[in-house]
Amino acid sequence: MRHDRVRRWSLVAAVAAVLIALPAVVAAFPSPAAPVEPARLRQLIMASAGQPHQGYAESTGRLGIPDLPNLEQVGSLLGGTTRIRSWYDSPDRWRFAVLSTLGNERDVYRAPDGEYAWEYGTNQFTQILGEAPVRLPRAGDLLPPDLARRVLTAAPGDPGSALPSRRVAGIAAAGLRIRPADPDTTIGQVDIWADPDTGLPVRVEVTARGAGQPVMVTEFLELSLTRPAPELIRPRAPAGSGFTVLSVPDIAAAFNSEPTFFPGRLAGRELRTPELAGIPGAALYGSDLAAFVVLPLPRGAGGRATDAARRAAGSELALPGGTGVLLSVPPVTAIVARSTVSRRSFLIAGLVTPAVLERAAAELSTARRNRP
């Protein structure tokens, strides 16, 4: 009898082990997705914003970005795992919830009349008034559909090639690899898998140039290509919650930016706009994935940013008109520069090589504060 019990329990354990391993085994099998030409798949992905869906995704970043002043949220998004549940009806009707391991939850709703947010920990419901011309990245930007479309928008001329199909969240997904053509970008490749029928991206991998593994992976673990029920995406304050109304966060005010004169070219890149999406004092140079941003820092934030870069093992730079600290966390490169000519500090950052930003910092360090 003892041997019979052992055999029975051994069988139960073996069956349990098979059931536990089954999802991984299934995912490892080649997907039977029909081949899709890269150009066609790219078109489908760019046109997928109208595809309703709902599911659960995880984004894992391996970028050890230090907590720069006013940018702590960005570092946490790019340097850890973010768990997101998403309900998407259309570009102006959606909701995503960021889930923490401690049971906390933060929901963001989009409705035709604006955005709303609910914080589980404080049971606070907030209506956000206005539209931000630009904002800091948030968890919803890491969902595969959003990230994939942003990458393809930023790299319209970069060549694409087909990848082997892959099963993701039960979907036999077709693959597309984008390799940036500009030699100065630090992005080696971006791999996207999408539903071959609707073009909805289900997995995105971002790999730095020369890296052996992706620095960012985001994918759906559960996904349904169905329209969420109206009550799931309707902004509604839970019973007993607090309610506040806030104006949209002003990044310019957060950085205390002021109008600044920028050279027409930096590091050989053309000035795309002297006001980045309407923010006075923030400029964008270059194009595609080899662009970089120049952001003037208020007096106090400049010193804190320099200290943070040094603590993260940044390299000291001697500039013609000042000093700087270079921080390279592939694929992100950043320099905090201090100009003794204009008496201002700048954060220069982008997905470009250190040589490009060093040249930009050197030129910017000798620029006058205002237009001559």
C-alpha positions in Angstrom: 0.0 0.0 0.0 2.8 2.3 0.8 4.3 1.8 -2.6 0.9 2.3 -4.3 0.5 5.6 -2.5 4.0 6.7 -3.5 3.2 5.8 -7.2 -0.1 7.7 -7.0 1.4 10.8 -5.5 4.3 10.7 -7.9 1.8 10.6 -10.8 -0.1 13.6 -9.3 3.1 15.5 -8.9 4.2 14.7 -12.5 0.8 15.8 -13.9 1.0 19.1 -11.8 4.5 19.7 -13.1 3.3 19.3 -16.7 0.4 21.6 -16.2 2.7 24.3 -14.6 5.2 24.0 -17.5 2.6 23.8 -20.3 2.3 27.6 -20.9 6.0 27.9 -21.4 6.2 24.8 -23.6 3.4 26.1 -25.8 5.0 29.6 -26.0 8.2 27.9 -27.2 6.7 26.2 -30.1 6.9 28.0 -33.5 3.8 30.0 -34.2 1.7 29.1 -37.3 1.2 32.8 -38.2 0.8 33.5 -41.8 3.8 35.4 -43.2 3.3 39.2 -43.6 5.5 41.4 -45.7 7.4 43.9 -43.4 6.0 46.9 -45.2 2.5 45.6 -44.9 2.9 44.7 -41.2 4.3 48.2 -40.6 1.2 49.7 -42.2 -1.1 47.5 -40.1 0.7 48.4 -36.9 0.4 52.1 -37.6 -3.3 51.7 -38.4 -4.1 49.7 -35.3 -5.1 52.6 -33.0 -8.7 51.8 -33.8 -8.6 48.2 -32.7 -10.4 47.6 -29.4 -8.7 45.2 -26.9 -8.3 44.5 -23.2 -5.6 42.5 -21.4 -2.7 42.4 -18.9 0.8 43.4 -19.8 4.2 43.5 -18.1 7.1 45.8 -19.1 10.6 45.1 -17.9 13.4 47.7 -18.2 17.0 47.1 -17.4 18.2 50.7 -17.5 19.8 51.9 -14.3 18.9 55.5 -14.7 19.6 57.6 -11.6 16.8 59.6 -10.0 17.4 63.0 -11.5 15.5 66.0 -10.1 11.8 65.9 -11.2 12.5 62.8 -13.3 12.3 60.1 -10.6 9.2 58.5 -12.2 11.0 58.0 -15.5 13.8 56.1 -13.8 11.4 53.7 -12.0 9.6 53.0 -15.3 12.7 52.2 -17.2 14.6 50.3 -14.5 12.1 47.7 -13.2 9.0 45.7 -14.0 5.7 47.5 -14.5 2.5 45.6 -14.3 -0.4 47.1 -16.3 -4.0 46.1 -16.9 -5.5 47.8 -20.0 -9.0 48.4 -21.4 -9.0 50.1 -24.8 -12.0 51.1 -26.8 -10.7 53.9 -29.0 -8.1 56.7 -29.0 -10.3 58.8 -26.8 -11.9 56.1 -24.6 -9.5 53.9 -22.6 -8.3 53.0 -19.2 -5.1 51.5 -17.8 -4.3 50.4 -14.2 -0.8 50.2 -12.8 -0.6 47.3 -10.3 1.9 47.2 -7.5 3.2 44.1 -5.6 1.8 45.7 -2.4 -1.7 45.7 -3.7 -1.9 49.3 -4.6 -3.4 50.4 -7.9 -3.5 53.6 -9.9 -6.0 54.0 -12.7 -5.9 56.5 -15.5 -9.1 57.0 -17.7 -9.4 58.8 -21.0 -12.8 60.1 -22.0 -13.9 62.6 -24.7 -14.0 65.3 -22.1 -10.5 64.7 -20.7 -8.6 62.5 -18.3 -9.3 61.2 -14.8 -7.2 59.3 -12.3 -7.9 57.2 -9.2 -5.4 56.2 -6.5 -6.4 53.1 -4.6 -4.1 53.8 -1.6 -5.6 57.2 -0.9 -9.0 56.5 -2.4 -8.7 59.8 -4.3 -10.5 60.4 -7.6 -9.1 63.3 -9.7 -10.4 65.1 -12.8 -7.6 66.5 -14.8 -8.4 69.6 -16.8 -6.7 70.7 -20.0 -4.4 69.1 -22.5 -0.6 68.9 -21.9 1.4 69.8 -25.0 4.0 67.3 -23.7 4.4 65.2 -20.6 6.7 62.8 -18.9 6.5 59.1 -19.8 3.9 57.1 -17.9 3.1 53.4 -17.6 0.5 53.5 -20.4 3.3 54.5 -22.8 4.9 51.2 -22.2 2.0 49.1 -23.4 3.0 47.2 -26.6 0.6 49.1 -29.0 1.7 52.6 -27.7 5.4 51.8 -27.7 5.4 50.1 -31.1 3.6 53.0 -32.8 5.8 55.6 -31.2 8.9 53.8 -32.4 7.6 53.5 -36.0 6.5 57.1 -36.0 10.0 58.2 -34.8 11.8 56.0 -37.4 9.7 56.4 -40.7 12.7 55.8 -42.9 14.5 53.0 -41.1 14.4 49.7 -42.9 12.3 46.8 -41.6 12.8 43.0 -42.0 10.6 40.0 -41.1 11.1 38.1 -37.9 10.0 34.5 -37.2 6.4 34.4 -35.9 5.9 34.0 -32.2 3.0 33.1 -30.0 2.2 35.9 -27.5 -0.9 35.8 -25.2 -2.5 33.2 -27.4 -2.0 35.1 -30.6 0.2 33.7 -33.5 2.0 37.0 -34.0 4.0 38.1 -37.0 7.4 39.8 -36.4 9.0 43.0 -37.6 12.6 44.1 -36.9 13.5 47.8 -37.3 17.3 48.6 -37.6 18.0 52.3 -37.3 20.1 53.5 -40.3 21.7 56.5 -38.4 25.1 55.3 -37.1 24.9 57.8 -34.2 21.9 56.3 -32.5 22.5 53.9 -29.6 19.4 51.8 -30.6 20.6 48.6 -32.3 17.2 47.2 -33.2 13.5 47.2 -32.2 11.6 43.9 -32.6 7.8 44.1 -32.8 5.3 41.2 -32.9 1.8 42.0 -33.9 -1.5 40.3 -34.7 -1.3 39.7 -38.4 -4.9 40.4 -39.0 -5.5 43.6 -37.0 -1.8 44.9 -36.7 -2.2 45.2 -32.9 1.3 45.0 -31.4 1.5 42.4 -28.6 5.3 42.4 -27.8 8.1 44.9 -28.2 11.8 44.4 -27.5 14.3 47.3 -27.6 18.0 46.4 -27.8 20.9 48.8 -27.5 23.6 48.7 -30.1 26.1 46.0 -29.3 24.0 44.5 -26.4 23.3 40.8 -26.2 19.9 41.1 -24.7 17.0 43.7 -24.8 17.1 46.6 -22.4 13.3 46.9 -22.6 10.7 44.2 -23.1 7.0 44.8 -23.0 4.3 42.2 -23.8 0.8 41.1 -23.2 0.5 38.0 -21.1 -3.3 38.1 -21.4 -5.2 39.6 -24.3 -8.6 39.7 -25.9 -9.3 41.5 -29.1 -12.7 42.6 -27.9 -14.3 45.9 -26.9 -14.3 46.4 -23.1 -17.7 46.9 -21.5 -18.7 50.6 -21.2 -18.7 50.4 -17.4 -15.0 49.3 -17.3 -13.8 52.5 -19.1 -16.3 55.0 -17.8 -14.6 57.4 -15.3 -16.5 57.0 -12.0 -15.5 57.9 -8.5 -15.8 54.9 -6.2 -18.2 55.2 -3.2 -16.6 57.0 -0.3 -13.6 58.4 -2.4 -12.3 61.9 -2.3 -12.7 64.1 -5.3 -10.4 66.8 -6.6 -10.0 68.8 -9.8 -6.5 69.7 -11.1 -5.2 71.5 -14.1 -2.9 69.4 -16.3 0.7 69.3 -14.9 2.9 72.0 -16.4 6.3 70.6 -17.2 7.7 74.0 -18.0 6.7 75.2 -14.5 8.1 72.1 -13.0 11.5 72.8 -14.5 11.1 76.6 -14.1 12.0 76.9 -17.8 12.4 80.4 -19.3 12.7 81.4 -22.9 16.2 80.6 -24.2 18.0 81.2 -27.4 19.3 78.1 -28.9 21.8 77.8 -31.8 20.4 76.7 -35.2 22.6 73.7 -35.1 24.2 71.6 -32.4 26.6 68.7 -33.0 25.7 68.9 -36.7 22.0 68.5 -36.0 19.4 71.0 -37.1 17.2 72.6 -34.5 13.8 71.1 -35.1 11.9 73.4 -32.8 13.1 76.1 -30.3 10.1 75.2 -28.1 9.7 71.5 -27.7 5.9 70.9 -28.1 5.2 74.4 -26.8 7.5 74.4 -23.8 9.6 77.5 -23.6 13.2 76.8 -23.1 13.3 73.1 -24.3 14.7 72.3 -27.7 14.8 69.2 -29.9 17.7 68.6 -32.4 18.0 66.0 -35.1 15.5 63.5 -36.3 14.2 59.9 -36.0 15.8 57.8 -33.2 19.0 59.9 -33.3 17.4 63.1 -32.0 18.3 64.6 -28.6 16.6 67.1 -26.2 18.2 70.1 -24.6 16.4 71.2 -21.4 17.6 74.2 -19.3 17.5 73.4 -15.6 16.7 75.8 -12.8 19.5 76.9 -10.5 18.9 74.4 -7.7 18.0 71.4 -10.0 21.2 71.8 -12.0 23.4 71.1 -8.9 21.2 68.2 -7.8 21.2 66.7 -11.3 25.0 67.0 -11.5 25.4 65.2 -8.1 23.0 62.5 -9.1 25.0 61.9 -12.3 28.2 61.7 -10.4 26.8 59.2 -7.9 25.8 57.0 -10.8 29.4 56.8 -11.9 29.2 59.6 -14.5 32.3 60.8 -16.2 33.6 64.4 -15.7 33.8 66.6 -18.8 35.9 69.7 -19.3 33.9 71.9 -21.7 35.3 75.0 -23.6 32.8 77.2 -21.6 32.1 75.2 -18.5 32.0 71.7 -17.1 29.8 68.6 -17.4 29.0 65.1 -16.3 28.4 62.4 -18.8 26.1 59.5 -18.0 25.8 56.6 -20.4 23.2 53.9 -19.7 22.7 52.3 -23.1 20.7 53.1 -25.0 20.2 56.4 -23.1 23.0 59.0 -23.0 22.8 62.1 -20.9 25.0 65.1 -20.0 24.4 67.6 -17.2 26.4 70.6 -18.4 27.1 73.9 -16.6 28.0 76.9 -18.8 30.1 79.7 -17.2 29.2 81.9 -20.2 25.4 81.8 -19.9 25.6 80.8 -16.2 23.0 78.1 -16.8 22.8 74.4 -16.4 21.4 72.1 -19.1 20.3 68.5 -19.3 21.1 67.1 -22.8 19.7 63.6 -23.4 18.9 61.2 -26.2 19.3 57.8 -27.8 22.6 58.9 -29.4 26.3 58.1 -28.8 28.3 60.0 -26.1 30.4 61.7 -28.8 27.3 63.4 -30.3 26.2 64.8 -26.9 29.8 65.8 -25.9 30.0 67.9 -29.0 26.6 69.4 -28.3 27.5 70.2 -24.7 30.8 71.8 -25.8 29.0 74.0 -28.4 26.2 74.9 -26.0 28.7 75.8 -23.2 30.0 78.8 -25.2 26.5 80.0 -26.4 25.3 83.3 -25.0 22.3 83.4 -22.7 20.2 85.5 -25.1 20.2 86.2 -28.8 23.2 88.4 -29.7 
